[in-house]
Amino acid sequence: MSIAGSWDVILNTPMGKQKGKMTVTLNGDEIVGEIQSPMGNIPMKEGKLDGDKGTWLCGVTKPISMNLEFDVLFEGDAFTGTVKVGPMGKNVVEGKRAS
């Protein structure tokens, strides 16, 4: 199963659910892509795929400059995991393959 393609993403935050789209390509075990969010397009960096586990960073500048650290498990056409939001702790993230 390849994780390459388009994904609908929901980040559960204390301020409610934040929705976005994620586009992923693979270069060996390197995850490359971006997340389209209300804050604009955010490139994924330092992405790695280890079996079904994916990790990557997204740098944001609003509301403050920080890295979002994604740690997810892909299962078929869905994924679940966490996003460490700088000094504000971890939030749940989930996604499903866009149709």
Residue, then its C-alpha position, 0 to 999 in steps of 0.5 A: m500500500s502506498i501512502a502517495g496521493s491526496w488526503d483529507v486531514i482533521l486536526n483536533t485542537p482545543m479551538g475545535k477541528q481544523k480541516g485541511k488537505m494533504t498531498v503526499t509523494l514518496n521518494g523511497d522512504e522519504i515523505v514529500g508533500e504539503i498540507q493545504s490549510p486555512m493558513g495557506n500551503i505548508p510544506m512537509k519537511e524531514g518526512k520519513l516512512d517506516g513501515d506504516k508509521g509516518t513522521w514529518l514536520c510542518g513549520v508555521t508562523k501563525p499564531i507563533s513560529m513553531n514546528l508541528e511534529f506529526d507522528v501517524l500510523f497509516e492503515g489502508d485508506a486512513f491514518t491516525g496519530t498525534v501532532k505536537v504543537g510546539p510548546m502547546g502539547k499534542n493534539v489528535v490528527e486523523g485523515k482519510r484518502a480523498s476520493 
